[in-house]
Amino acid sequence: MPLPFPKPNALHEVIEEPTLVFEKNVDIPLKDGKGLCRGNVYRPKKAGKYPVLLTYGPYGKDVPYSDFHGSSFSEIPAEQKSKHSAWETPDPAYWTGQGYVVVRVDERGIGASYGFLDTMSDQTSSDFAEVIEWCAEQEWSSGKVGLLGISYYGGSQWRVAARRPKGLTCILPWEGMTDYYRDRVRHGGILSNNFVNFWWNNQVGPMQYGNPEKKPRRFGPGVFGPPVGPECLEGTLSKEELIALRRDQTEDNKAHKYLDEPYHASRVYKLEDIDVPVLSVANLGGILLHLRGNVVGYLEAGTKNKWLYFISGRHDLPFFLPEFVDLQKSFLDAWLKGEDNKGWTEGPNARVPAVSLLVRKGNPGFNKTEYEQTFAFRPEAEWPLARTQYTKYYLQPDLSLALNSAPKEEKTISLEALGKSDPIMFTATFDKETEIAGHPTANLVYSVTKREDGTTPKDLDVFVTLRHLDAAGKEIFYTGTAGDPVPLAKGWLRASLRAINDKSPRHREWLPHRDYESKDVSFLEPEQKYDLLVEIWPTQVVVEQGGKIVLEVATGDSQGCGIFLHNEPTDRCVSVVTLAATAADFWTSRDEGDFGGKNNLHLGPENQNWLCLPIV
């Protein structure tokens, strides 16, 4: 590091406030001696030993929520916001009032924490585990540490819990992915680049330790907040030094395509190693980032004390609403304080059902809390539901979906690769009210043909979407991550990574397991048909009598993606070996390479094209 290693507690401050004690920049040593974490500790005014609520992440512990995302901050209830509030984390003023110590820590290399920055890495989890053990040993701690937070502050909980640090007592990952590769950066093997670019450049990069530049955070198109950045109380670093002291996810995820590469392998862990109680909160509208991980995390966590709770609404808002704060508090009080008036400590399905399923029925609209509140919660004993009937609807030449009836005629539909053709829509109409809840899949039979110049595509990308139409044919939208209108569900698959490992203990008929390793790559031969089984992310909906489910098949992103686009040229357009020598050559030839050309969908009695819906 160009800056000298900090002296012990060089920036430590203690501030007595009317309702709490605020310690800023408390040193948390790291065992490798190459970095230092600093945290803010918020303690109840009355001295004593309290359970700890801990967050560890990259957005800057000292950046006020009101600056990080002002419009969001204005919408959360008054009792959940204070001058100490920060994005996606529990509010210290509220939780210290409930008898907790709140600790908010900057990840190594972020904000006030000295060292090399490598988000979502093995280093992240190792440091986080050390921070948990440090919290458990402090004089103000009862020795019990709970984890509570949204998104990054949720996803990191799974990884660190699998390390079983001393003192960790329970976790509450709220919209937190479990699988770095499958949930976040490579949907079906296809690089999901646009969100990572936005996230890194807008939220993480500006907060790197030693960065002197304060940068306005973008809230939406043309909407910016005040400039934010680290306080840099120990000095600043040059642009070159900052680059040398970080791993940049925007570059790393372009360069590393497979799970057997060291970069990705270091981010893999075993959910079955988690042995503390888990309350996993999954947002049904999070169809492009966290939803899958919350559900799979529940399925595979090793602990016997685990619950799955489905919600809806915008990504940032439900966490702070009274009914959900009550949920958080009852779970945390039970495991961290021994105050259990709900029955959590008796185990799933004793008094608290293992699954709370949100039943989405009707068309109330999207992006308003009162709309979400029209959906009802229903207790369930397991996920997927034991009474599920996995029902196949076959794709027909007339673009209908026929229940349990393969087409009698053959038809080939050709689509231009790389999103150059409009999607194809296959529609099923329901003659009675029907509930869909679980994990859909779709099998599609594809081929590629030689191009006019004699070259052949080696690969193709499949994008599928499930849409819900009412009896009048109007699409029903749901609330997406940023309040945007989203469909029911999406799924993706890169054909060269189609291999399924059905010997894996993680494999299920309704959740096909792919290893996504370099050894699995199998490029396409021209004029040969390939069965492509697409995993579609979990969902729930009640279709009214006369309502419709549409299977949309496309070669690129379509409505409902928001900022979660898959449009990186070096991933989707041209293989590394075919990159042109000059920029001009690149832009004239980029539509060829591995992907450009015709993707042919083959319908007919000999081809297994179907959508499998989990009907309950």
TORLODREN-166736 format. One line per 10 residues: their letters; for each residue x, z negated, y of C-alpha. Coordinates in steps of 0.25 Angstrom, whole numbers, always signed. Layout:
TORLODREN-166736
A	X:Z:Y; ...
END
This chain:
TORLODREN-166736
MPLPFPKPNA	+0:+0:+0; +6:+3:+14; -1:-9:+19; +6:-22:+15; -1:-31:+4; -10:-40:+12; -7:-55:+13; -16:-65:+6; -30:-66:+14; -24:-59:+26
LHEVIEEPTL	-38:-55:+31; -46:-66:+26; -56:-72:+35; -67:-83:+34; -79:-82:+42; -90:-93:+42; -103:-87:+45; -117:-95:+46; -121:-92:+32; -109:-88:+24
VFEKNVDIPL	-94:-88:+24; -87:-75:+25; -73:-73:+20; -67:-59:+24; -56:-52:+17; -53:-62:+6; -41:-58:-3; -44:-55:-17; -30:-52:-24; -29:-42:-35
KDGKGLCRGN	-20:-44:-47; -12:-31:-46; -7:-35:-32; -9:-21:-27; -22:-24:-19; -30:-34:-13; -45:-36:-12; -52:-42:+0; -66:-47:+0; -76:-53:+9
VYRPKKAGKY	-82:-67:+4; -95:-71:+8; -98:-86:+4; -110:-95:+6; -108:-105:+18; -109:-117:+8; -96:-119:+0; -98:-118:-15; -96:-109:-27; -105:-97:-27
PVLLTYGPYG	-106:-84:-36; -100:-72:-30; -106:-58:-27; -95:-48:-27; -93:-34:-22; -81:-25:-23; -80:-11:-17; -75:-1:-8; -85:+0:+5; -78:-11:+13
KDVPYSDFHG	-82:-26:+12; -81:-27:+28; -90:-15:+31; -104:-19:+35; -115:-13:+28; -121:-10:+42; -109:-1:+44; -108:+5:+30; -122:+10:+30; -130:+5:+42
SSFSEIPAEQ	-143:+12:+38; -143:+6:+24; -140:-8:+30; -152:-7:+40; -161:-6:+28; -157:-18:+19; -165:-31:+20; -160:-40:+31; -157:-51:+21; -147:-42:+14
KSKHSAWETP	-139:-38:+26; -129:-45:+35; -116:-43:+43; -109:-44:+29; -117:-34:+22; -109:-22:+15; -114:-10:+8; -119:-11:-6; -115:-26:-7; -123:-39:-7
DPAYWTGQGY	-125:-45:+7; -116:-58:+9; -126:-65:+18; -137:-64:+8; -130:-67:-4; -121:-79:+1; -135:-85:+5; -139:-84:-10; -127:-92:-14; -117:-81:-17
VVVRVDERGI	-103:-78:-12; -102:-63:-9; -89:-56:-10; -86:-42:-5; -73:-36:-9; -66:-23:-4; -61:-15:-16; -46:-13:-16; -42:-3:-6; -54:-4:+2
GASYGFLDTM	-57:-12:+15; -49:-24:+16; -44:-23:+1; -29:-19:+0; -25:-9:-11; -27:+5:-18; -42:+10:-18; -47:+15:-31; -63:+14:-31; -70:+12:-44
SDQTSSDFAE	-58:+11:-52; -51:+2:-62; -44:-5:-50; -58:-7:-43; -63:-14:-56; -51:-22:-58; -50:-27:-44; -65:-30:-44; -63:-39:-56; -52:-47:-49
VIEWCAEQEW	-61:-49:-37; -72:-54:-46; -63:-64:-53; -57:-68:-39; -71:-71:-34; -74:-79:-46; -63:-88:-43; -65:-91:-29; -69:-105:-24; -82:-100:-18
SSGKVGLLGI	-86:-94:-31; -94:-99:-43; -86:-90:-52; -97:-80:-54; -96:-66:-48; -108:-56:-47; -107:-42:-43; -118:-36:-34; -117:-23:-26; -122:-8:-25
SYYGGSQWRV	-115:+5:-29; -100:+3:-29; -102:-12:-29; -111:-10:-41; -103:+0:-49; -90:-8:-48; -98:-20:-55; -99:-13:-68; -84:-10:-69; -79:-23:-65
AARRPKGLTC	-89:-31:-74; -83:-23:-86; -70:-30:-83; -77:-44:-84; -70:-51:-73; -70:-66:-73; -82:-71:-64; -90:-59:-65; -104:-64:-69; -114:-53:-66
ILPWEGMTDY	-115:-39:-60; -126:-32:-52; -122:-17:-50; -133:-11:-41; -132:+4:-42; -118:+4:-47; -113:+15:-56; -105:+12:-69; -98:+25:-72; -89:+30:-62
YRDRVRHGGI	-88:+44:-69; -102:+46:-74; -110:+39:-63; -102:+42:-50; -91:+53:-50; -94:+63:-62; -109:+65:-65; -109:+71:-79; -95:+75:-76; -98:+82:-63
LSNNFVNFWW	-90:+76:-51; -100:+69:-41; -91:+71:-29; -100:+70:-17; -104:+56:-18; -90:+51:-21; -84:+59:-9; -95:+52:+0; -93:+38:-5; -78:+39:-5
NNQVGPMQYG	-76:+45:+9; -88:+38:+16; -87:+24:+9; -74:+21:+2; -63:+29:+8; -65:+23:+22; -64:+9:+17; -50:+10:+11; -41:-1:+14; -32:+3:+26
NPEKKPRRFG	-41:+14:+31; -40:+14:+46; -52:+24:+48; -66:+19:+50; -76:+29:+45; -91:+30:+48; -98:+29:+34; -108:+41:+32; -122:+36:+29; -128:+50:+27
PGVFGPPVGP	-128:+64:+34; -123:+62:+48; -125:+47:+48; -113:+38:+49; -110:+23:+51; -100:+16:+59; -85:+18:+55; -81:+9:+44; -68:+6:+37; -59:-5:+32
ECLEGTLSKE	-54:-15:+43; -39:-12:+40; -35:-26:+44; -22:-25:+37; -18:-11:+42; -22:+4:+39; -17:+15:+30; -14:+29:+33; -23:+40:+27; -12:+43:+17
ELIALRRDQT	-10:+29:+13; -25:+27:+11; -25:+40:+2; -14:+34:-6; -21:+21:-8; -34:+26:-14; -40:+34:-25; -50:+43:-19; -63:+45:-28; -66:+59:-21
EDNKAHKYLD	-53:+64:-27; -52:+56:-40; -65:+61:-45; -63:+75:-42; -49:+74:-50; -54:+66:-62; -65:+73:-70; -65:+65:-84; -67:+51:-89; -54:+51:-97
EPYHASRVYK	-45:+53:-84; -38:+40:-80; -46:+40:-66; -59:+39:-73; -55:+31:-85; -50:+20:-76; -65:+19:-71; -71:+18:-85; -75:+4:-90; -85:-2:-101
LEDIDVPVLS	-99:-6:-96; -100:-14:-109; -89:-23:-104; -98:-29:-94; -103:-43:-98; -109:-49:-86; -124:-48:-82; -128:-35:-76; -139:-31:-67; -138:-16:-65
VANLGGILLH	-147:-10:-54; -149:+5:-55; -155:+14:-44; -164:+25:-50; -161:+33:-38; -146:+33:-40; -146:+45:-48; -132:+50:-44; -123:+37:-44; -127:+23:-49
LRGNVVGYLE	-139:+24:-57; -133:+29:-70; -122:+18:-69; -132:+7:-67; -140:+11:-80; -128:+13:-89; -121:+0:-84; -133:-7:-88; -134:+0:-102; -119:-2:-105
AGTKNKWLYF	-115:-15:-99; -111:-25:-110; -118:-37:-104; -131:-42:-111; -136:-46:-97; -139:-33:-90; -150:-28:-82; -154:-14:-76; -162:-13:-64; -167:+0:-58
ISGRHDLPFF	-170:+2:-44; -173:+13:-34; -170:+15:-19; -158:+19:-10; -144:+15:-15; -141:+4:-5; -155:-2:-2; -161:-9:-14; -149:-18:-17; -153:-26:-4
LPEFVDLQKS	-169:-26:-6; -175:-40:-8; -180:-37:-22; -166:-32:-27; -159:-43:-20; -168:-53:-28; -164:-46:-41; -149:-47:-38; -150:-61:-34; -158:-65:-46
FLDAWLKGED	-147:-58:-55; -135:-64:-48; -141:-78:-47; -144:-78:-62; -130:-75:-66; -121:-80:-54; -129:-93:-51; -137:-96:-64; -150:-95:-56; -158:-86:-64
NKGWTEGPNA	-173:-86:-61; -175:-72:-67; -169:-73:-81; -157:-65:-79; -148:-74:-87; -158:-73:-99; -154:-59:-101; -161:-45:-100; -175:-45:-104; -177:-60:-105
RVPAVSLLVR	-183:-61:-91; -176:-50:-83; -179:-36:-90; -166:-29:-93; -171:-17:-85; -179:-16:-73; -184:-1:-72; -189:+5:-59; -201:+13:-62; -201:+25:-52
KGNPGFNKTE	-215:+30:-51; -222:+38:-40; -216:+45:-28; -214:+34:-17; -203:+41:-10; -188:+38:-8; -179:+30:+0; -188:+19:+4; -188:+5:-2; -203:+4:-2
YEQTFAFRPE	-203:+17:-10; -194:+11:-20; -203:-1:-21; -214:+7:-27; -207:+8:-40; -209:-3:-50; -199:-11:-58; -202:-12:-73; -194:-21:-83; -188:-15:-95
AEWPLARTQY	-180:-21:-107; -169:-10:-108; -164:+3:-103; -166:+14:-107; -180:+10:-110; -183:+8:-125; -196:+16:-124; -189:+28:-118; -193:+42:-125; -182:+52:-122
TKYYLQPDLS	-190:+64:-120; -185:+79:-119; -191:+89:-110; -185:+103:-113; -182:+113:-102; -191:+125:-103; -188:+140:-98; -200:+138:-88; -192:+126:-82; -202:+115:-88
LALNSAPKEE	-198:+103:-96; -205:+103:-109; -207:+90:-117; -200:+91:-131; -202:+106:-131; -190:+115:-131; -192:+129:-124; -196:+141:-133; -189:+151:-124; -175:+153:-119
KTISLEALGK	-171:+154:-105; -158:+153:-98; -157:+148:-83; -144:+151:-76; -139:+142:-65; -128:+144:-55; -118:+133:-57; -113:+124:-46; -127:+122:-40; -129:+136:-36
SDPIMFTATF	-143:+137:-43; -155:+129:-40; -158:+119:-51; -168:+122:-62; -180:+113:-63; -186:+109:-76; -199:+102:-75; -207:+92:-84; -221:+88:-80; -227:+75:-86
DKETEIAGHP	-241:+75:-90; -242:+59:-90; -235:+48:-82; -221:+47:-88; -209:+37:-86; -195:+42:-87; -184:+31:-87; -170:+32:-93; -159:+42:-95; -163:+57:-95
TANLVYSVTK	-155:+68:-101; -155:+83:-100; -149:+93:-110; -146:+107:-104; -141:+119:-111; -131:+127:-102; -121:+138:-103; -112:+146:-93; -110:+161:-92; -98:+169:-88
REDGTTPKDL	-97:+173:-73; -97:+187:-68; -82:+186:-67; -80:+183:-81; -76:+168:-79; -85:+157:-85; -89:+144:-80; -83:+132:-89; -93:+121:-85; -106:+118:-78
DVFVTLRHLD	-113:+106:-72; -127:+102:-74; -135:+94:-64; -149:+89:-68; -159:+82:-60; -172:+75:-64; -183:+76:-54; -197:+70:-53; -209:+77:-47; -223:+72:-45
AAGKEIFYTG	-236:+79:-51; -236:+88:-38; -222:+92:-41; -216:+84:-29; -202:+78:-32; -201:+63:-32; -188:+58:-26; -182:+45:-27; -172:+37:-19; -157:+41:-20
TAGDPVPLAK	-145:+33:-17; -145:+36:-2; -160:+37:-1; -160:+52:-4; -171:+58:-13; -167:+59:-27; -173:+64:-40; -174:+56:-53; -161:+59:-60; -149:+68:-61
GWLRASLRAI	-139:+71:-72; -126:+80:-72; -117:+86:-83; -104:+94:-82; -105:+103:-95; -90:+102:-98; -92:+87:-100; -105:+88:-108; -98:+81:-120; -106:+69:-125
NDKSPRHREW	-100:+57:-132; -111:+53:-141; -102:+43:-148; -100:+35:-136; -108:+21:-136; -112:+25:-122; -119:+38:-127; -134:+38:-128; -144:+50:-129; -150:+47:-116
LPHRDYESKD	-136:+44:-109; -126:+54:-115; -112:+49:-114; -101:+58:-110; -86:+54:-109; -82:+64:-98; -68:+65:-103; -59:+77:-102; -59:+79:-117; -74:+82:-116
VSFLEPEQKY	-73:+94:-106; -79:+106:-113; -80:+118:-104; -91:+128:-106; -91:+142:-113; -99:+154:-108; -112:+157:-114; -112:+144:-123; -123:+134:-122; -120:+119:-119
DLLVEIWPTQ	-130:+108:-120; -128:+99:-108; -134:+85:-110; -135:+79:-96; -136:+64:-93; -147:+61:-82; -146:+48:-75; -157:+38:-78; -170:+38:-71; -184:+32:-71
VVVEQGGKIV	-197:+38:-66; -212:+39:-69; -217:+53:-69; -232:+54:-65; -242:+63:-73; -239:+77:-68; -226:+73:-63; -213:+81:-66; -199:+79:-70; -189:+90:-67
LEVATGDSQG	-176:+92:-73; -167:+99:-63; -155:+107:-69; -144:+111:-59; -130:+115:-58; -127:+107:-45; -132:+95:-37; -147:+95:-33; -156:+87:-24; -155:+72:-26
CGIFLHNEPT	-140:+72:-27; -138:+67:-12; -123:+65:-10; -120:+64:-25; -116:+79:-26; -107:+86:-37; -100:+96:-28; -85:+95:-29; -80:+109:-30; -68:+105:-39
DRCVSVVTLA	-77:+99:-49; -90:+108:-49; -84:+122:-45; -70:+124:-49; -61:+119:-60; -47:+113:-56; -40:+125:-62; -49:+135:-55; -47:+130:-41; -43:+141:-31
ATAADFWTSR	-30:+142:-24; -36:+142:-10; -48:+136:-3; -54:+150:-1; -52:+154:-15; -59:+140:-20; -71:+142:-12; -73:+157:-17; -71:+153:-31; -76:+139:-33
DEGDFGGKNN	-89:+143:-39; -82:+148:-51; -73:+139:-59; -79:+131:-70; -93:+130:-65; -97:+142:-57; -107:+152:-64; -120:+151:-72; -125:+139:-79; -136:+143:-89
LHLGPENQNW	-146:+134:-94; -152:+139:-108; -166:+135:-111; -173:+138:-124; -177:+133:-138; -162:+132:-143; -157:+125:-130; -159:+110:-128; -163:+109:-114; -170:+96:-111
LCLPIV	-172:+84:-102; -174:+71:-109; -182:+61:-101; -183:+46:-105; -198:+44:-105; -203:+30:-106
END
